[in-house]
Amino acid sequence: MNEGPFVGIDLGTTFSTVAVYKPAQKSFDVLKIDGDTQVPSVIAFGDELVYGQRAKSLMANIPQNTVYDSKRMIGKMYSELDENDIRNWPFKVNDYGGAPSIQAVLKRQIREYRPYEISSYILSYLKKKSEDQLGVPIKKAVITVPAYFDDRQKAETKLAAKFAGFGDFELMNEPTAAALCYMHTFQKFSDSSKILVYDFGGGTFDVSLVGINGKNFEVIGYDGDSHLGGQDIDNALVQYFAPNFLMKTRIDIFADDNQSKRYKGQMKQQCEHLKKQFSPNVKSGSINIQLPTNDNHTATIDVDKYNQIISPIIDLSFTKVDYLLAEHGVNPSQLTDIILVGGTSLIPLIREKIRDKYKIEPKANIPPFDAVAAGACIKAYLKGRKKQRSSRAATTTRRSPQMPPPVNYPRASTVEDNPYANLEPIPPIQPQVVSIDPIMPPSFESISSGEPEYPDITIITDQPIINQTQFEPLFEPPPNIEYVPDENEQPNPYIGMPEEDIDIEIQEATPHSFGIIANKKVVKMIEKNTKYPYSRTKAYHRRSESQTITIKVAQGESEIPSECKIIGIYSVQMPEDIYDIDITLTVDSDGIMSVRANYSDETKKFVLNNEHTSLSHQDIDRLQANRAVISAENRFQTALDDWHRYMTELKKMRKTANEGKKRRINDNIERIETYIDDNPNPSADEIDRVSKELYEMVDNVKWAFNL
């Protein structure tokens, strides 16, 4: 089955991970990117764009220009952001038409970036680095999201994946991916097993109850908090150490000047390292802040005080666990296993509390950092197998006399005429019958105060209709080589189940309820924990003579509109003699909601458009401008990398060359070094010219010396 690579990506708040499934070994590899399997989800802006660990190392030096936590902002309105987060972030987050926008300086120009743009750049970097290792383009992937992400957050994650160049991808809930990884790797689950997946990451917490019956893998229920993670523990520790630092140094790290932000960045990094110092037998830990003088600031904390600070945050996660078990009538004694996922789950106090509270020894046989990406790559393989079997079945049915052509992996640089061709087709809108006028959702305050009033109906949804815009890839692709896994490669320890047993059926469930607001109440149409894909239709009647009705889509468990999240408001113009309308809510395979309205005997239908996930012309122009600068910068850096590689080859050749050839080599090395010295930091307008000249020189060197 040569349709790989089968890639899974855990796009985390603090760290991201990439895994690749190897069918020949029935196992997976977690890729090392920049020397580590955990890639910080951080981007630093400046004269160039820096990613990952290099970017994270700059947090203490240029905190106002080093961006992280995009996952905590993605899919949210500015008013929904946590005020403490806004205060703690050293970079500036602005209100951009109701949505958050991150301000950063790239090549001495102030630019604005939406959270999904930052996530798309991180995904692009992971994609490029993975392609470099695998030697083939990656167009397909399974990308994980927190189970408790709502529709808008999932929709913008899909937007980020599309902008990163993934033409065929699927979203998967993180705890489901982790459970699939364990099921595939250990295969020790009996029929009717119940597994609790405790996923405590850097920025989010998810808990899932999973039932396994043979090869059927069913999510029974979810709970969680998309704003609870290791970052909150870091911030609590910073709050603890800050007063002592102020007293000793007279520096207030919460002040708004750049010096204070740099020390705050240092302290945050030190508190993150502090968590790793505490193992079950360690009784104390310390932080060390570098000061301008050689007299650095050191502070210590014992394990009792440390546990006292972090315990309230950890207890919030167990409140979610208890609620999930009670909701489904499951006693802890009925659980087969508790699986730990996410870096924060490594904290010893969490294991201790699980043992004391649930009388079960939690399992972390696979490193908690790896399990989610690994499960995603297994899902990618299952998806590929299913498609291949469907294709074979269709070919058999047609009785075609010819064999189908071999599958050649397309070049990653190819920009398709329609990069969103894999989206579900939208039925045509009949403008003479239906007009759609999106309206921004009101604030929760205006809803609770009784204003404004909406006529007749409202509903629950979030359908991302995205402008059909083409975006060039941010990075140059590898050659067009067919992916063929190494059959002789030694398998890693994560050996999975036999080929004939890998046909696992996965059944996901919705983490939220969805409904329509009618008669000032939320009428639920899709209940929480409904298995999806799923669709439901309800009939509504237009009570007033006005031909315009308002459809409002809400998400939440309450019947009171002010206690639910409004995720879409739409105005629909109906024919004068039509009073009845059918509204259909559909949850697709990615767990994303869409809405259709159907009225009259002619069954005219449309898909409602959520304004928050649509791109305006201004958004497109800004996205294109931002990506053009970053893409050009990446091309220039790639050209420089090629130069340095060939310079190294030339210097090796020089050691054994004759005098005539040695002179030619020295001349080329001098030309290279002079050219780079003369063009150290070309402007955006000059980058393409300089890159082109560099590549021409590279080609000449390769031809002259057979490199």
C-alpha positions as CSV (number, residue, x, y, z in Angstrom):
1,M,0.0,0.0,0.0
2,N,2.2,2.9,-1.3
3,E,-0.1,5.8,-0.6
4,G,1.8,7.2,2.3
5,P,3.4,8.7,4.2
6,F,0.7,8.3,6.9
7,V,1.2,11.3,9.1
8,G,-0.3,12.3,12.4
9,I,0.2,15.8,13.9
10,D,-0.4,16.7,17.5
11,L,-0.8,20.5,17.2
12,G,-0.3,21.5,20.8
13,T,-0.5,24.7,22.8
14,T,3.0,24.5,24.0
15,F,4.6,21.7,22.0
16,S,3.7,19.9,18.7
17,T,4.6,16.4,17.6
18,V,4.7,14.5,14.3
19,A,4.4,10.7,13.9
20,V,4.5,8.5,10.8
21,Y,3.0,5.1,10.6
22,K,5.1,2.3,9.0
23,P,2.8,-0.4,7.6
24,A,5.7,-2.9,7.0
25,Q,6.6,-2.9,10.7
26,K,3.0,-2.3,12.0
27,S,4.5,0.5,14.1
28,F,5.1,4.2,14.2
29,D,8.0,6.6,14.4
30,V,7.8,9.9,16.2
31,L,10.0,12.2,14.1
32,K,12.8,14.3,15.6
33,I,12.6,17.9,14.4
34,D,15.5,20.1,15.2
35,G,16.8,17.3,17.4
36,D,13.7,16.7,19.5
37,T,10.4,15.0,19.1
38,Q,8.7,17.9,21.0
39,V,8.7,21.0,18.9
40,P,7.7,24.2,20.8
41,S,4.6,25.8,19.2
42,V,6.4,29.2,19.2
43,I,7.3,31.6,16.4
44,A,9.8,34.5,16.8
45,F,9.5,37.5,14.5
46,G,12.4,39.8,13.5
47,D,14.6,40.2,10.5
48,E,13.7,36.6,9.8
49,L,11.0,34.2,11.0
50,V,12.3,31.6,13.6
51,Y,10.4,28.5,14.7
52,G,10.4,25.9,17.4
53,Q,13.2,25.6,20.0
54,R,15.2,28.5,18.4
55,A,12.2,30.7,18.7
56,K,11.5,29.6,22.3
57,S,15.1,30.5,23.3
58,L,14.4,34.1,22.1
59,M,11.5,34.5,24.5
60,A,13.7,36.1,27.2
61,N,15.4,38.5,24.7
62,I,12.5,39.6,22.4
63,P,9.4,38.6,24.4
64,Q,7.2,41.2,22.7
65,N,8.0,39.6,19.3
66,T,7.9,35.9,20.3
67,V,4.4,34.5,19.8
68,Y,3.0,31.4,21.5
69,D,-0.4,30.2,22.8
70,S,-2.1,30.6,19.4
71,K,-4.2,27.5,20.3
72,R,-5.7,29.4,23.2
73,M,-6.9,32.1,20.9
74,I,-7.9,30.2,17.8
75,G,-11.6,30.3,17.0
76,K,-12.4,32.8,19.7
77,M,-13.7,36.4,19.7
78,Y,-11.5,38.9,21.4
79,S,-14.1,39.3,24.1
80,E,-13.9,35.6,24.9
81,L,-10.1,35.7,25.6
82,D,-9.1,35.3,29.2
83,E,-8.1,38.7,30.7
84,N,-5.2,37.1,32.7
85,D,-3.8,35.6,29.5
86,I,-3.9,39.0,27.7
87,R,-2.2,40.5,30.7
88,N,0.4,37.7,30.9
89,W,1.3,37.6,27.2
90,P,4.4,39.7,26.5
91,F,3.2,40.3,22.9
92,K,0.3,42.5,22.0
93,V,-3.1,41.1,21.1
94,N,-5.5,43.6,19.5
95,D,-9.2,43.6,18.8
96,Y,-9.5,43.2,15.0
97,G,-13.2,43.6,14.1
98,G,-14.2,41.6,17.2
99,A,-11.6,38.9,16.6
100,P,-8.1,38.7,18.3
101,S,-5.1,39.8,16.2
102,I,-1.5,39.3,17.3
103,Q,0.9,42.2,16.6
104,A,4.4,41.4,15.6
105,V,7.3,43.2,13.8
106,L,8.7,41.4,10.7
107,K,11.5,43.0,8.8
108,R,10.9,46.3,10.7
109,Q,7.3,46.4,9.7
110,I,4.4,46.1,12.2
111,R,2.0,43.4,11.0
112,E,-1.2,41.8,12.3
113,Y,-1.7,38.0,12.5
114,R,-4.8,36.1,13.3
115,P,-4.3,33.1,15.6
116,Y,-5.0,30.6,12.7
117,E,-2.3,32.3,10.7
118,I,0.2,31.6,13.5
119,S,-1.0,28.0,13.7
120,S,-0.7,27.6,9.9
121,Y,2.9,28.8,10.0
122,I,3.7,26.2,12.7
123,L,2.0,23.5,10.7
124,S,3.9,24.6,7.6
125,Y,7.2,24.3,9.5
126,L,6.3,20.8,10.8
127,K,5.3,19.8,7.3
128,K,8.5,21.1,5.8
129,K,10.8,19.5,8.4
130,S,8.9,16.2,8.1
131,E,9.2,16.2,4.3
132,D,13.0,16.8,4.7
133,Q,13.3,13.7,6.8
134,L,11.0,11.5,4.7
135,G,12.2,12.7,1.4
136,V,8.7,13.0,0.0
137,P,5.9,15.6,-0.1
138,I,3.2,15.4,2.5
139,K,-0.3,16.3,1.4
140,K,-2.3,14.1,3.7
141,A,-2.4,14.1,7.5
142,V,-4.6,13.6,10.5
143,I,-4.4,16.7,12.8
144,T,-5.6,16.5,16.4
145,V,-7.6,19.0,18.3
146,P,-8.9,19.0,21.9
147,A,-12.1,17.1,22.3
148,Y,-13.7,20.1,24.0
149,F,-12.9,22.4,21.1
150,D,-16.1,24.0,19.8
151,D,-17.2,24.3,16.2
152,R,-15.5,27.6,15.6
153,Q,-12.2,26.4,17.1
154,K,-12.3,23.3,14.9
155,A,-13.2,25.4,11.8
156,E,-10.3,27.7,12.2
157,T,-7.9,24.8,12.8
158,K,-9.1,23.4,9.5
159,L,-8.4,26.9,8.0
160,A,-4.8,26.7,9.4
161,A,-4.3,23.3,7.9
162,K,-5.5,24.4,4.5
163,F,-3.2,27.5,4.5
164,A,-0.3,25.2,5.6
165,G,-0.7,23.2,2.3
166,F,-2.5,20.1,3.4
167,G,-4.8,19.2,0.6
168,D,-6.3,16.1,2.2
169,F,-6.6,16.1,6.0
170,E,-8.9,15.1,8.8
171,L,-9.4,16.3,12.4
172,M,-9.3,13.9,15.3
173,N,-10.0,14.4,18.9
174,E,-6.8,14.2,21.0
175,P,-7.9,11.7,23.7
176,T,-9.4,9.5,21.0
177,A,-6.1,9.4,19.2
178,A,-4.3,8.5,22.4
179,A,-6.7,5.7,23.2
180,L,-6.3,4.4,19.6
181,C,-2.5,4.4,20.1
182,Y,-2.8,2.3,23.2
183,M,-5.3,-0.1,21.7
184,H,-3.1,-0.6,18.6
185,T,0.1,-1.0,20.6
186,F,-0.8,-3.2,23.6
187,Q,-4.0,-5.0,22.4
188,K,-4.7,-6.1,26.0
189,F,-8.3,-4.8,26.2
190,S,-11.1,-7.3,26.7
191,D,-14.5,-6.9,25.2
192,S,-16.7,-4.3,27.0
193,S,-13.6,-2.6,28.3
194,K,-14.0,1.0,29.6
195,I,-10.9,3.2,29.4
196,L,-10.6,6.7,30.8
197,V,-8.2,9.0,28.9
198,Y,-6.8,11.7,31.1
199,D,-5.3,14.3,28.7
200,F,-3.6,17.2,30.5
201,G,-1.6,19.2,28.0
202,G,0.1,22.6,28.0
203,G,-3.0,24.6,27.4
204,T,-6.0,22.3,27.4
205,F,-7.5,19.5,29.4
206,D,-9.7,16.7,28.0
207,V,-11.1,13.6,29.6
208,S,-12.8,10.9,27.5
209,L,-14.6,7.7,28.4
210,V,-14.0,5.1,25.7
211,G,-15.6,1.8,25.3
212,I,-13.9,-1.1,23.4
213,N,-15.9,-4.1,22.2
214,G,-13.9,-6.3,19.8
215,K,-12.7,-4.0,17.0
216,N,-15.4,-1.4,17.8
217,F,-14.0,1.7,19.4
218,E,-16.6,4.0,20.8
219,V,-16.3,7.3,22.6
220,I,-19.0,7.2,25.3
221,G,-18.5,10.8,26.4
222,Y,-16.3,13.8,26.8
223,D,-15.6,16.6,29.2
224,G,-12.9,19.1,29.6
225,D,-11.7,22.7,29.6
226,S,-10.1,24.3,26.5
227,H,-8.4,26.8,28.9
228,L,-6.8,24.5,31.5
229,G,-3.3,23.3,31.2
230,G,0.4,23.4,32.2
231,Q,0.5,27.0,31.3
232,D,-1.8,27.8,34.2
233,I,0.6,26.0,36.5
234,D,3.5,28.0,35.1
235,N,1.6,31.2,35.6
236,A,0.7,30.3,39.2
237,L,4.4,29.6,39.9
238,V,5.4,33.0,38.3
239,Q,2.8,34.7,40.6
240,Y,4.5,32.9,43.6
241,F,8.1,33.9,42.8
242,A,7.4,37.5,41.4
243,P,7.1,39.3,44.8
244,N,10.4,37.9,46.1
245,F,12.0,38.9,42.8
246,L,10.6,42.4,43.1
247,M,11.8,42.7,46.7
248,K,15.4,41.6,45.8
249,T,15.8,43.4,42.4
250,R,13.3,46.2,42.4
251,I,12.0,44.9,39.1
252,D,8.3,44.4,38.6
253,I,8.0,41.7,35.9
254,F,4.3,42.6,35.4
255,A,5.2,46.2,34.3
256,D,4.7,47.0,30.6
257,D,8.3,48.0,29.7
258,N,10.5,45.7,27.6
259,Q,13.0,45.0,30.5
260,S,10.2,43.7,32.7
261,K,8.8,41.6,29.9
262,R,12.2,40.0,29.3
263,Y,12.5,39.1,33.0
264,K,9.0,37.7,33.0
265,G,9.9,35.6,30.0
266,Q,12.9,34.3,31.8
267,M,10.9,33.5,34.9
268,K,8.2,31.7,32.9
269,Q,10.8,29.5,31.3
270,Q,12.4,28.8,34.6
271,C,9.1,27.8,36.1
272,E,8.5,25.4,33.2
273,H,11.9,23.8,34.0
274,L,11.0,23.7,37.7
275,K,8.1,21.4,37.0
276,K,10.5,18.9,35.4
277,Q,12.8,19.0,38.5
278,F,10.2,17.4,40.7
279,S,10.2,13.6,40.5
280,P,8.7,11.4,43.2
281,N,11.9,11.5,45.3
282,V,12.8,15.1,44.8
283,K,12.1,17.4,47.8
284,S,12.9,20.8,46.4
285,G,13.5,22.8,43.2
286,S,14.8,26.2,42.2
287,I,14.7,28.9,39.5
288,N,17.7,31.0,38.4
289,I,17.2,34.4,36.7
290,Q,20.1,36.0,34.9
291,L,20.6,39.7,35.9
292,P,22.7,42.3,34.1
293,T,25.3,41.9,36.8
294,N,26.9,38.5,37.6
295,D,24.9,38.3,40.7
296,N,21.9,36.2,39.4
297,H,18.7,35.8,41.3
298,T,18.0,32.3,42.7
299,A,14.9,31.2,44.5
300,T,14.0,27.7,45.9
301,I,10.7,26.0,46.7
302,D,10.1,22.8,48.6
303,V,7.8,20.0,47.3
304,D,5.1,20.7,49.9
305,K,4.7,24.4,48.9
306,Y,5.0,23.4,45.2
307,N,2.1,20.9,45.6
308,Q,0.1,23.5,47.6
309,I,0.3,25.9,44.7
310,I,-0.5,23.5,41.9
311,S,-3.1,21.4,43.7
312,P,-6.1,23.7,43.1
313,I,-5.4,23.7,39.3
314,I,-5.1,19.9,39.2
315,D,-8.3,19.5,41.2
316,L,-10.1,21.4,38.5
317,S,-9.3,18.5,36.1
318,F,-10.7,15.9,38.6
319,T,-13.9,17.8,38.8
320,K,-14.3,17.2,35.1
321,V,-13.5,13.5,35.5
322,D,-16.0,13.1,38.3
323,Y,-18.7,14.8,36.3
324,L,-18.1,12.6,33.2
325,L,-18.2,9.4,35.2
326,A,-21.4,10.5,37.1
327,E,-23.0,11.6,33.8
328,H,-22.7,8.1,32.4
329,G,-23.2,6.2,35.6
330,V,-19.8,4.7,35.6
331,N,-18.1,3.8,38.9
332,P,-14.3,4.0,39.0
333,S,-14.1,0.3,39.8
334,Q,-15.6,-0.4,36.4
335,L,-12.7,1.3,34.6
336,T,-10.3,-1.1,32.9
337,D,-7.5,1.5,32.7
338,I,-6.7,5.2,33.1
339,I,-4.4,6.4,30.4
340,L,-2.2,9.5,31.0
341,V,-1.6,11.8,28.0
342,G,0.0,15.2,27.7
343,G,3.1,16.6,29.4
344,T,1.3,18.0,32.4
345,S,0.1,14.4,33.3
346,L,3.8,13.6,34.2
347,I,3.5,15.7,37.4
348,P,3.9,13.2,40.3
349,L,1.0,14.8,42.3
350,I,-1.4,13.8,39.5
351,R,-0.5,10.1,39.7
352,E,-0.8,10.3,43.5
353,K,-4.2,11.8,43.4
354,I,-5.5,9.3,40.8
355,R,-4.3,6.4,43.0
356,D,-5.9,7.9,46.1
357,K,-9.1,8.9,44.4
358,Y,-9.9,6.1,42.0
359,K,-7.8,3.3,43.4
360,I,-6.3,2.6,39.9
361,E,-2.6,2.7,38.9
362,P,-2.6,5.1,35.9
363,K,-0.7,4.0,32.8
364,A,1.8,5.9,30.7
365,N,3.5,3.1,28.9
366,I,3.9,5.2,25.8
367,P,5.4,8.7,26.6
368,P,2.5,11.0,27.1
369,F,4.0,13.4,24.6
370,D,3.9,10.8,21.8
371,A,0.6,9.1,22.2
372,V,-1.7,11.6,20.5
373,A,0.4,12.1,17.3
374,A,0.9,8.3,17.2
375,G,-2.8,7.6,17.3
376,A,-3.4,10.2,14.6
377,C,-0.9,8.5,12.2
378,I,-2.6,5.2,12.9
379,K,-5.9,6.8,12.0
380,A,-4.3,8.2,8.8
381,Y,-3.3,4.6,7.9
382,L,-6.7,3.3,8.6
383,K,-8.2,6.0,6.5
384,G,-5.8,5.2,3.6
385,R,-6.6,1.5,3.9
386,K,-10.3,2.2,3.8
387,K,-9.9,4.4,0.7
388,Q,-7.8,1.8,-1.0
389,R,-10.3,-1.0,-0.4
390,S,-13.2,1.2,-1.6
391,S,-11.1,1.9,-4.8
392,R,-10.5,-1.8,-5.3
393,A,-14.1,-2.6,-4.8
394,A,-15.2,0.0,-7.3
395,T,-12.6,-1.3,-9.8
396,T,-13.9,-4.9,-9.3
397,T,-17.5,-3.8,-9.8
398,R,-16.6,-2.0,-13.1
399,R,-14.7,-5.1,-14.3
400,S,-12.2,-2.8,-16.0
401,P,-9.9,-4.7,-18.3
402,Q,-7.0,-2.4,-17.3
403,M,-5.2,-2.1,-14.1
404,P,-5.5,1.3,-12.4
405,P,-2.4,3.5,-12.9
406,P,0.2,3.5,-10.1
407,V,-0.3,6.2,-7.4
408,N,2.4,8.8,-7.7
409,Y,2.6,11.3,-4.8
410,P,2.0,14.8,-6.2
411,R,4.5,17.6,-5.7
412,A,3.9,19.6,-2.5
413,S,4.4,22.8,-4.5
414,T,1.5,22.2,-6.8
415,V,-1.2,24.8,-6.1
416,E,-4.5,23.2,-7.2
417,D,-7.0,25.3,-9.1
418,N,-9.2,25.0,-6.1
419,P,-7.3,24.2,-2.9
420,Y,-10.6,23.6,-1.1
421,A,-12.0,21.1,-3.6
422,N,-12.3,18.5,-0.8
423,L,-15.0,20.5,1.0
424,E,-18.5,19.2,0.8
425,P,-20.3,20.8,-2.2
426,I,-22.6,23.6,-1.3
427,P,-26.0,23.5,-3.0
428,P,-26.5,26.6,-5.2
429,I,-28.3,29.6,-3.6
430,Q,-31.3,30.9,-5.5
431,P,-30.9,34.7,-5.1
432,Q,-34.5,35.4,-6.1
433,V,-35.8,33.2,-3.3
434,V,-33.3,33.4,-0.5
435,S,-31.0,36.2,0.7
436,I,-28.5,35.6,3.5
437,D,-27.4,38.5,5.6
438,P,-24.8,37.4,8.3
439,I,-24.9,39.4,11.5
440,M,-22.2,39.4,14.1
441,P,-23.3,37.7,17.3
442,P,-24.3,40.0,20.2
443,S,-22.3,40.1,23.4
444,F,-23.3,37.9,26.3
445,E,-24.1,41.1,28.1
446,S,-26.6,42.3,25.6
447,I,-28.3,38.9,25.6
448,S,-28.6,38.8,29.3
449,S,-30.0,42.3,29.4
450,G,-32.8,41.3,27.0
451,E,-31.4,43.3,24.0
452,P,-31.6,43.0,21.2
453,E,-34.8,41.2,20.4
454,Y,-34.7,38.7,17.5
455,P,-37.9,37.8,15.6
456,D,-39.3,34.4,15.5
457,I,-36.4,31.8,15.4
458,T,-32.8,31.2,16.1
459,I,-30.3,28.2,15.9
460,I,-27.0,26.6,16.8
461,T,-24.2,26.2,14.4
462,D,-20.8,27.1,12.9
463,Q,-20.3,26.3,9.2
464,P,-17.0,27.6,7.9
465,I,-17.5,28.8,4.4
466,I,-14.1,29.9,3.3
467,N,-13.2,32.2,0.4
468,Q,-11.8,30.1,-2.5
469,T,-8.4,31.7,-2.3
470,Q,-5.1,30.3,-3.5
471,F,-2.1,30.5,-1.2
472,E,1.4,29.5,-2.3
473,P,3.2,27.1,0.0
474,L,5.5,28.8,2.6
475,F,8.4,26.3,2.0
476,E,9.9,24.8,-1.1
477,P,8.9,21.1,-1.5
478,P,11.1,18.0,-1.8
479,P,11.4,16.2,-5.1
480,N,8.5,14.3,-6.5
481,I,9.4,10.8,-5.2
482,E,7.0,8.0,-4.6
483,Y,6.8,7.1,-0.9
484,V,8.0,3.6,-0.3
485,P,8.5,2.5,3.3
486,D,11.8,0.7,4.1
487,E,10.8,-2.9,4.4
488,N,14.2,-3.8,6.0
489,E,14.1,-1.1,8.6
490,Q,14.3,-2.4,12.2
491,P,11.0,-2.0,14.0
492,N,10.8,0.3,17.0
493,P,9.3,-0.9,20.3
494,Y,5.8,0.3,19.4
495,I,4.8,-2.8,17.5
496,G,1.1,-2.8,16.7
497,M,-1.5,-5.4,15.9
498,P,-1.4,-7.8,12.9
499,E,-2.5,-6.5,9.6
500,E,-5.7,-8.5,9.6
501,D,-6.7,-7.1,13.0
502,I,-6.2,-3.4,12.3
503,D,-9.6,-2.7,10.9
504,I,-10.8,-0.8,13.9
505,E,-14.1,1.1,13.7
506,I,-13.9,4.4,15.5
507,Q,-17.1,6.1,16.7
508,E,-16.7,9.7,17.9
509,A,-19.2,11.8,20.0
510,T,-20.1,15.5,20.2
511,P,-18.7,17.3,23.3
512,H,-21.5,19.8,23.3
513,S,-25.2,20.1,22.6
514,F,-26.5,22.2,19.7
515,G,-29.9,23.7,19.2
516,I,-32.1,26.6,17.8
517,I,-33.4,29.5,19.8
518,A,-37.1,29.7,19.5
519,N,-39.6,31.4,21.8
520,K,-36.7,32.7,23.8
521,K,-35.5,29.2,24.6
522,V,-32.8,27.0,23.2
523,V,-34.5,24.0,21.5
524,K,-31.9,21.3,21.5
525,M,-31.6,19.4,18.2
526,I,-28.3,17.5,18.8
527,E,-27.6,16.4,22.4
528,K,-24.2,16.2,23.9
529,N,-22.4,12.9,23.4
530,T,-24.3,12.2,20.2
531,K,-22.4,9.9,17.9
532,Y,-21.4,11.5,14.6
533,P,-21.6,12.0,11.6
534,Y,-25.2,12.9,12.5
535,S,-28.0,15.0,11.0
536,R,-31.3,16.1,12.4
537,T,-34.1,18.2,11.0
538,K,-36.9,20.1,12.8
539,A,-39.8,22.1,11.4
540,Y,-40.4,25.7,12.4
541,H,-43.3,28.1,11.7
542,R,-43.0,31.8,10.8
543,R,-45.4,33.5,13.2
544,S,-45.2,37.1,12.1
545,E,-46.2,38.6,8.7
546,S,-42.6,39.7,8.2
547,Q,-40.9,37.7,5.5
548,T,-37.6,38.0,7.3
549,I,-36.8,35.6,10.0
550,T,-33.6,35.3,12.1
551,I,-31.9,32.0,12.6
552,K,-29.7,32.0,15.6
553,V,-27.4,29.0,16.3
554,A,-26.3,28.3,19.9
555,Q,-24.1,25.8,21.7
556,G,-24.5,24.6,25.2
557,E,-26.4,22.5,27.7
558,S,-28.9,25.1,29.1
559,E,-32.2,26.1,27.7
560,I,-31.5,29.7,28.6
561,P,-29.9,31.6,25.6
562,S,-27.7,33.8,27.8
563,E,-26.1,30.6,29.3
564,C,-25.2,29.2,25.8
565,K,-22.6,30.3,23.3
566,I,-24.1,32.0,20.2
567,I,-22.1,30.6,17.3
568,G,-24.1,32.0,14.3
569,I,-26.8,34.5,13.6
570,Y,-28.4,34.7,10.1
571,S,-31.3,36.6,8.5
572,V,-33.4,34.7,5.9
573,Q,-35.8,36.3,3.5
574,M,-38.7,34.0,2.8
575,P,-41.4,34.1,0.1
576,E,-44.6,36.0,1.2
577,D,-46.8,32.9,1.0
578,I,-44.4,30.5,2.8
579,Y,-44.6,30.1,6.6
580,D,-43.0,26.8,7.3
581,I,-39.3,26.2,7.3
582,D,-37.3,23.0,8.0
583,I,-33.9,23.6,9.6
584,T,-31.3,20.8,9.5
585,L,-28.2,20.6,11.8
586,T,-25.4,18.3,10.6
587,V,-22.2,17.3,12.4
588,D,-19.7,16.0,9.9
589,S,-16.8,13.5,10.3
590,D,-14.6,16.3,11.7
591,G,-17.2,17.1,14.4
592,I,-18.0,20.5,12.7
593,M,-21.6,21.8,12.5
594,S,-23.4,22.9,9.3
595,V,-26.9,24.2,8.9
596,R,-29.4,24.0,6.1
597,A,-32.8,25.6,5.7
598,N,-35.5,24.1,3.5
599,Y,-38.9,25.5,2.6
600,S,-41.6,25.2,0.0
601,D,-42.3,22.2,-2.2
602,E,-39.4,23.1,-4.4
603,T,-37.0,22.1,-1.6
604,K,-34.7,25.0,-1.9
605,K,-31.7,24.6,0.4
606,F,-28.7,26.6,1.5
607,V,-25.8,26.2,3.9
608,L,-25.6,29.0,6.4
609,N,-22.4,31.0,6.5
610,N,-20.6,31.8,9.7
611,E,-19.1,35.3,9.3
612,H,-16.4,34.6,11.9
613,T,-14.7,31.9,9.8
614,S,-15.2,33.6,6.4
615,L,-12.5,35.8,5.1
616,S,-13.2,39.4,4.0
617,H,-11.4,41.0,1.1
618,Q,-9.3,42.9,3.7
619,D,-8.4,39.6,5.4
620,I,-7.3,38.0,2.1
621,D,-5.2,41.0,1.2
622,R,-3.5,40.9,4.6
623,L,-3.0,37.1,4.5
624,Q,-1.5,37.3,1.1
625,A,0.9,40.1,2.1
626,N,2.0,38.3,5.3
627,R,2.5,35.0,3.5
628,A,4.4,36.7,0.7
629,V,6.9,38.1,3.1
630,I,7.3,34.9,5.0
631,S,7.5,32.7,1.9
632,A,10.2,35.0,0.4
633,E,12.2,34.8,3.6
634,N,11.9,31.0,3.6
635,R,13.1,30.9,0.0
636,F,16.1,33.0,0.8
637,Q,17.0,30.9,3.9
638,T,16.7,27.7,1.8
639,A,19.0,29.3,-0.8
640,L,21.6,30.1,1.9
641,D,21.3,26.6,3.3
642,D,22.0,25.2,-0.1
643,W,25.0,27.5,-0.5
644,H,26.5,26.4,2.8
645,R,25.9,22.8,1.9
646,Y,27.8,23.1,-1.4
647,M,30.5,25.2,0.2
648,T,31.1,22.3,2.6
649,E,31.3,19.9,-0.4
650,L,33.7,22.2,-2.2
651,K,36.0,22.5,0.9
652,K,36.1,18.7,1.2
653,M,37.0,18.4,-2.5
654,R,39.7,21.0,-2.2
655,K,41.7,18.7,0.2
656,T,42.4,16.1,-2.6
657,A,42.2,18.3,-5.7
658,N,45.1,19.2,-8.0
659,E,46.4,22.7,-8.1
660,G,44.3,23.8,-11.1
661,K,41.1,22.5,-9.7
662,K,42.0,23.8,-6.3
663,R,42.2,27.4,-7.7
664,R,38.8,27.0,-9.3
665,I,37.4,25.8,-6.1
666,N,38.9,28.7,-4.1
667,D,37.5,31.1,-6.7
668,N,34.0,29.7,-6.3
669,I,34.2,29.7,-2.5
670,E,35.3,33.4,-2.6
671,R,32.5,34.3,-4.9
672,I,30.0,32.6,-2.6
673,E,31.3,34.3,0.6
674,T,31.5,37.7,-1.1
675,Y,28.0,37.4,-2.4
676,I,26.6,36.4,0.9
677,D,28.5,39.2,2.7
678,D,27.2,41.8,0.2
679,N,23.6,40.6,0.6
680,P,23.2,39.8,4.3
681,N,19.6,40.9,4.8
682,P,17.9,41.7,1.5
683,S,14.6,43.5,1.5
684,A,11.4,41.8,0.6
685,D,11.6,43.3,-2.9
686,E,15.2,42.0,-3.3
687,I,14.7,38.5,-1.9
688,D,13.4,36.8,-5.1
689,R,16.2,38.4,-7.1
690,V,18.9,37.4,-4.6
691,S,17.5,33.9,-4.2
692,K,17.4,33.4,-8.0
693,E,21.0,34.5,-8.4
694,L,22.1,32.2,-5.6
695,Y,20.4,29.2,-7.2
696,E,21.9,30.0,-10.6
697,M,25.3,30.0,-8.9
698,V,24.5,26.8,-7.1
699,D,23.6,25.1,-10.5
700,N,26.9,26.3,-12.0
701,V,28.9,24.9,-9.1
702,K,27.0,21.6,-9.2
703,W,27.6,21.2,-13.0
704,A,31.2,22.2,-12.8
705,F,32.2,19.8,-10.0
706,N,29.6,17.0,-10.4
707,L,28.0,17.6,-7.0
